[in-house]
């Protein structure tokens, strides 16, 4: 997911997206432990997307506190 796309979302949408990605990450980790994961790069990409979302949420929170 591109950072530009994430910045266009509202904080509520970002939080919802974060929860979806965390759920998806959990399921993929479970598949990995069972040996059923097709592409291990999915785990890495999802983890990075979660980090991007958390960074943007923190920036929005900081920006809101400054106002």
N, CA, C and O atoms as CSV, one atom per row, in Angstrom:
chain,resi,resn,atom,element,x,y,z
A,1,UNK,N,N,0.846,-1.169,0.000
A,1,UNK,CA,C,0.000,0.000,0.000
A,1,UNK,C,C,0.894,1.235,0.000
A,1,UNK,O,O,1.883,1.299,0.730
A,2,UNK,N,N,0.545,2.186,-0.803
A,2,UNK,CA,C,1.326,3.405,-0.939
A,2,UNK,C,C,1.021,4.362,0.204
A,2,UNK,O,O,-0.110,4.432,0.685
A,3,UNK,N,N,2.035,5.094,0.631
A,3,UNK,CA,C,1.887,6.047,1.726
A,3,UNK,C,C,0.952,7.186,1.309
A,3,UNK,O,O,0.226,7.735,2.138
A,4,UNK,N,N,0.975,7.530,0.036
A,4,UNK,CA,C,0.119,8.600,-0.478
A,4,UNK,C,C,-1.357,8.223,-0.321
A,4,UNK,O,O,-2.187,9.055,0.046
A,5,UNK,N,N,-1.668,6.960,-0.604
A,5,UNK,CA,C,-3.048,6.483,-0.460
A,5,UNK,C,C,-3.480,6.515,1.001
A,5,UNK,O,O,-4.622,6.856,1.311
A,6,UNK,N,N,-2.566,6.160,1.889
A,6,UNK,CA,C,-2.904,6.132,3.310
A,6,UNK,C,C,-3.138,7.526,3.864
A,6,UNK,O,O,-4.007,7.720,4.714
A,7,UNK,N,N,-2.373,8.494,3.393
A,7,UNK,CA,C,-2.513,9.861,3.897
A,7,UNK,C,C,-3.861,10.482,3.508
A,7,UNK,O,O,-4.315,11.430,4.148
A,8,UNK,N,N,-4.488,9.958,2.479
A,8,UNK,CA,C,-5.780,10.476,2.042
A,8,UNK,C,C,-6.929,9.979,2.920
A,8,UNK,O,O,-8.027,10.532,2.867
A,9,UNK,N,N,-6.689,8.946,3.724
A,9,UNK,CA,C,-7.735,8.371,4.570
A,9,UNK,C,C,-7.866,9.151,5.870
A,9,UNK,O,O,-6.916,9.789,6.325
A,10,UNK,N,N,-9.057,9.092,6.463
A,10,UNK,CA,C,-9.264,9.733,7.754
A,10,UNK,C,C,-8.699,8.847,8.859
A,10,UNK,O,O,-8.342,7.694,8.618
A,11,UNK,N,N,-8.621,9.387,10.057
A,11,UNK,CA,C,-8.050,8.613,11.159
A,11,UNK,C,C,-8.916,7.396,11.489
A,11,UNK,O,O,-8.387,6.340,11.837
A,12,UNK,N,N,-10.241,7.531,11.383
A,12,UNK,CA,C,-11.124,6.383,11.629
A,12,UNK,C,C,-10.889,5.275,10.606
A,12,UNK,O,O,-10.835,4.095,10.951
A,13,UNK,N,N,-10.751,5.673,9.353
A,13,UNK,CA,C,-10.499,4.698,8.297
A,13,UNK,C,C,-9.135,4.028,8.484
A,13,UNK,O,O,-8.979,2.834,8.226
A,14,UNK,N,N,-8.151,4.810,8.935
A,14,UNK,CA,C,-6.825,4.249,9.175
A,14,UNK,C,C,-6.853,3.228,10.306
A,14,UNK,O,O,-6.222,2.175,10.217
A,15,UNK,N,N,-7.584,3.544,11.364
A,15,UNK,CA,C,-7.688,2.618,12.487
A,15,UNK,C,C,-8.386,1.325,12.066
A,15,UNK,O,O,-7.988,0.231,12.467
A,16,UNK,N,N,-9.428,1.467,11.257
A,16,UNK,CA,C,-10.144,0.305,10.747
A,16,UNK,C,C,-9.218,-0.547,9.859
A,16,UNK,O,O,-9.208,-1.774,9.952
A,17,UNK,N,N,-8.456,0.120,9.011
A,17,UNK,CA,C,-7.520,-0.566,8.122
A,17,UNK,C,C,-6.438,-1.282,8.936
A,17,UNK,O,O,-6.027,-2.392,8.597
A,18,UNK,N,N,-5.982,-0.633,10.014
A,18,UNK,CA,C,-4.970,-1.248,10.871
A,18,UNK,C,C,-5.502,-2.538,11.496
A,18,UNK,O,O,-4.793,-3.544,11.543
A,19,UNK,N,N,-6.734,-2.511,11.971
A,19,UNK,CA,C,-7.321,-3.709,12.559
A,19,UNK,C,C,-7.464,-4.834,11.526
A,19,UNK,O,O,-7.217,-6.001,11.830
A,20,UNK,N,N,-7.860,-4.471,10.316
A,20,UNK,CA,C,-7.983,-5.470,9.253
A,20,UNK,C,C,-6.627,-6.107,8.945
A,20,UNK,O,O,-6.520,-7.322,8.781
A,21,UNK,N,N,-5.597,-5.264,8.871
A,21,UNK,CA,C,-4.270,-5.780,8.559
A,21,UNK,C,C,-3.719,-6.640,9.686
A,21,UNK,O,O,-3.056,-7.646,9.432
A,22,UNK,N,N,-3.988,-6.253,10.933
A,22,UNK,CA,C,-3.543,-7.063,12.062
A,22,UNK,C,C,-4.211,-8.432,12.043
A,22,UNK,O,O,-3.573,-9.447,12.323
A,23,UNK,N,N,-5.491,-8.454,11.712
A,23,UNK,CA,C,-6.209,-9.720,11.617
A,23,UNK,C,C,-5.631,-10.582,10.495
A,23,UNK,O,O,-5.422,-11.783,10.668
A,24,UNK,N,N,-5.379,-9.969,9.362
A,24,UNK,CA,C,-4.811,-10.680,8.218
A,24,UNK,C,C,-3.407,-11.189,8.566
A,24,UNK,O,O,-3.050,-12.309,8.199
A,25,UNK,N,N,-2.610,-10.380,9.268
A,25,UNK,CA,C,-1.262,-10.759,9.664
A,25,UNK,C,C,-1.297,-11.977,10.596
A,25,UNK,O,O,-0.487,-12.895,10.472
A,26,UNK,N,N,-2.261,-11.962,11.536
A,26,UNK,CA,C,-2.409,-13.092,12.449
A,26,UNK,C,C,-2.710,-14.373,11.685
A,26,UNK,O,O,-2.115,-15.416,11.955
A,27,UNK,N,N,-3.630,-14.294,10.732
A,27,UNK,CA,C,-3.999,-15.469,9.946
A,27,UNK,C,C,-2.829,-15.995,9.124
A,27,UNK,O,O,-2.639,-17.204,8.998
A,28,UNK,N,N,-2.043,-15.070,8.566
A,28,UNK,CA,C,-0.886,-15.491,7.775
A,28,UNK,C,C,0.188,-16.126,8.659
A,28,UNK,O,O,0.840,-17.088,8.251
A,29,UNK,N,N,0.370,-15.598,9.851
A,29,UNK,CA,C,1.330,-16.198,10.785
A,29,UNK,C,C,0.894,-17.608,11.157
A,29,UNK,O,O,1.721,-18.512,11.285
A,30,UNK,N,N,-0.392,-17.784,11.326
A,30,UNK,CA,C,-0.935,-19.106,11.639
A,30,UNK,C,C,-0.681,-20.067,10.477
A,30,UNK,O,O,-0.274,-21.210,10.686
A,31,UNK,N,N,-0.922,-19.598,9.262
A,31,UNK,CA,C,-0.664,-20.426,8.074
A,31,UNK,C,C,0.815,-20.780,7.978
A,31,UNK,O,O,1.168,-21.901,7.612
A,32,UNK,N,N,1.672,-19.828,8.307
A,32,UNK,CA,C,3.110,-20.081,8.250
A,32,UNK,C,C,3.506,-21.184,9.228
A,32,UNK,O,O,4.308,-22.058,8.902
A,33,UNK,N,N,2.935,-21.130,10.424
A,33,UNK,CA,C,3.278,-22.135,11.421
A,33,UNK,C,C,2.811,-23.530,11.002
A,33,UNK,O,O,3.403,-24.534,11.399
A,34,UNK,N,N,1.752,-23.586,10.201
A,34,UNK,CA,C,1.259,-24.871,9.702
A,34,UNK,C,C,1.958,-25.301,8.416
A,34,UNK,O,O,1.765,-26.419,7.937
A,35,UNK,N,N,2.774,-24.401,7.863
A,35,UNK,CA,C,3.482,-24.720,6.628
A,35,UNK,C,C,2.638,-24.552,5.392
A,35,UNK,O,O,2.945,-25.143,4.356
A,36,UNK,N,N,1.582,-23.765,5.465
A,36,UNK,CA,C,0.674,-23.593,4.334
A,36,UNK,C,C,0.818,-22.237,3.646
A,36,UNK,O,O,0.057,-21.932,2.728
A,37,UNK,N,N,1.768,-21.430,4.069
A,37,UNK,CA,C,1.909,-20.091,3.510
A,37,UNK,C,C,2.590,-20.154,2.145
A,37,UNK,O,O,3.679,-20.713,2.012
A,38,UNK,N,N,1.938,-19.576,1.131
A,38,UNK,CA,C,2.466,-19.589,-0.225
A,38,UNK,C,C,3.622,-18.605,-0.384
A,38,UNK,O,O,4.690,-18.960,-0.884
A,39,UNK,N,N,3.396,-17.372,0.045
A,39,UNK,CA,C,4.361,-16.306,-0.173
A,39,UNK,C,C,4.723,-15.660,1.169
A,39,UNK,O,O,3.919,-14.903,1.713
A,40,UNK,N,N,5.904,-15.940,1.710
A,40,UNK,CA,C,6.281,-15.368,3.005
A,40,UNK,C,C,6.493,-13.847,2.966
A,40,UNK,O,O,6.547,-13.199,4.012
A,41,UNK,N,N,6.612,-13.287,1.769
A,41,UNK,CA,C,6.765,-11.833,1.653
A,41,UNK,C,C,5.491,-11.105,2.055
A,41,UNK,O,O,5.541,-9.920,2.384
A,42,UNK,N,N,4.358,-11.783,2.037
A,42,UNK,CA,C,3.096,-11.171,2.454
A,42,UNK,C,C,3.184,-10.718,3.910
A,42,UNK,O,O,2.704,-9.641,4.263
A,43,UNK,N,N,3.802,-11.549,4.750
A,43,UNK,CA,C,3.957,-11.197,6.163
A,43,UNK,C,C,4.743,-9.905,6.313
A,43,UNK,O,O,4.369,-9.017,7.079
A,44,UNK,N,N,5.817,-9.818,5.582
A,44,UNK,CA,C,6.676,-8.640,5.654
A,44,UNK,C,C,5.942,-7.383,5.182
A,44,UNK,O,O,6.017,-6.332,5.819
A,45,UNK,N,N,5.237,-7.505,4.064
A,45,UNK,CA,C,4.524,-6.355,3.505
A,45,UNK,C,C,3.407,-5.880,4.429
A,45,UNK,O,O,3.214,-4.677,4.604
A,46,UNK,N,N,2.683,-6.806,5.010
A,46,UNK,CA,C,1.597,-6.428,5.913
A,46,UNK,C,C,2.149,-5.756,7.159
A,46,UNK,O,O,1.602,-4.759,7.630
A,47,UNK,N,N,3.240,-6.306,7.692
A,47,UNK,CA,C,3.857,-5.703,8.875
A,47,UNK,C,C,4.319,-4.277,8.578
A,47,UNK,O,O,4.189,-3.390,9.422
A,48,UNK,N,N,4.848,-4.065,7.398
A,48,UNK,CA,C,5.291,-2.721,7.009
A,48,UNK,C,C,4.103,-1.774,6.814
A,48,UNK,O,O,4.175,-0.599,7.176
A,49,UNK,N,N,3.017,-2.287,6.244
A,49,UNK,CA,C,1.819,-1.460,6.083
A,49,UNK,C,C,1.256,-1.038,7.436
A,49,UNK,O,O,0.808,0.096,7.600
A,50,UNK,N,N,1.279,-1.945,8.397
A,50,UNK,CA,C,0.814,-1.613,9.745
A,50,UNK,C,C,1.687,-0.520,10.335
A,50,UNK,O,O,1.178,0.402,10.973
A,51,UNK,N,N,2.988,-0.610,10.132
A,51,UNK,CA,C,3.904,0.409,10.639
A,51,UNK,C,C,3.651,1.762,9.978
A,51,UNK,O,O,3.717,2.799,10.637
A,52,UNK,N,N,3.363,1.752,8.679
A,52,UNK,CA,C,3.056,3.004,7.974
A,52,UNK,C,C,1.802,3.653,8.555
A,52,UNK,O,O,1.762,4.862,8.783
A,53,UNK,N,N,0.790,2.839,8.788
A,53,UNK,CA,C,-0.463,3.362,9.332
A,53,UNK,C,C,-0.246,3.932,10.721
A,53,UNK,O,O,-0.762,5.003,11.040
A,54,UNK,N,N,0.511,3.230,11.547
A,54,UNK,CA,C,0.778,3.723,12.898
A,54,UNK,C,C,1.538,5.039,12.856
A,54,UNK,O,O,1.277,5.929,13.666
A,55,UNK,N,N,2.469,5.173,11.929
A,55,UNK,CA,C,3.226,6.414,11.787
A,55,UNK,C,C,2.312,7.566,11.403
A,55,UNK,O,O,2.407,8.651,11.977
A,56,UNK,N,N,1.438,7.344,10.451
A,56,UNK,CA,C,0.514,8.396,10.011
A,56,UNK,C,C,-0.435,8.774,11.137
A,56,UNK,O,O,-0.708,9.957,11.341
A,57,UNK,N,N,-0.945,7.786,11.874
A,57,UNK,CA,C,-1.834,8.077,12.996
A,57,UNK,C,C,-1.117,8.914,14.055
A,57,UNK,O,O,-1.702,9.834,14.626
A,58,UNK,N,N,0.144,8.592,14.310
A,58,UNK,CA,C,0.930,9.346,15.291
A,58,UNK,C,C,1.142,10.778,14.810
A,58,UNK,O,O,1.081,11.712,15.610
A,59,UNK,N,N,1.390,10.963,13.516
A,59,UNK,CA,C,1.554,12.299,12.952
A,59,UNK,C,C,0.261,13.097,13.086
A,59,UNK,O,O,0.286,14.271,13.455
A,60,UNK,N,N,-0.868,12.455,12.786
A,60,UNK,CA,C,-2.160,13.138,12.905
A,60,UNK,C,C,-2.441,13.516,14.355
A,60,UNK,O,O,-2.964,14.596,14.632
A,61,UNK,N,N,-2.096,12.637,15.263
A,61,UNK,CA,C,-2.310,12.894,16.684
A,61,UNK,C,C,-1.437,14.072,17.139
A,61,UNK,O,O,-1.881,14.934,17.897
A,62,UNK,N,N,-0.222,14.087,16.674
A,62,UNK,CA,C,0.709,15.170,17.033
A,62,UNK,C,C,0.238,16.495,16.438
A,62,UNK,O,O,0.301,17.538,17.089
A,63,UNK,N,N,-0.233,16.438,15.197
A,63,UNK,CA,C,-0.727,17.645,14.533
A,63,UNK,C,C,-1.962,18.182,15.252
A,63,UNK,O,O,-2.128,19.395,15.388
A,64,UNK,N,N,-2.819,17.288,15.708
A,64,UNK,CA,C,-4.019,17.690,16.445
A,64,UNK,C,C,-3.683,18.291,17.786
A,64,UNK,O,O,-4.389,19.191,18.242
A,65,UNK,N,N,-2.643,17.836,18.428
A,65,UNK,CA,C,-2.230,18.369,19.727
A,65,UNK,C,C,-1.616,19.742,19.608
A,65,UNK,O,O,-1.696,20.539,20.543
A,66,UNK,N,N,-1.001,20.035,18.469
A,66,UNK,CA,C,-0.364,21.344,18.261
A,66,UNK,C,C,-1.406,22.441,18.043
A,66,UNK,O,O,-1.147,23.607,18.340
A,67,UNK,N,N,-2.563,22.081,17.535
A,67,UNK,CA,C,-3.572,23.098,17.215
A,67,UNK,C,C,-4.282,23.574,18.427
A,67,UNK,O,O,-5.161,24.429,18.332
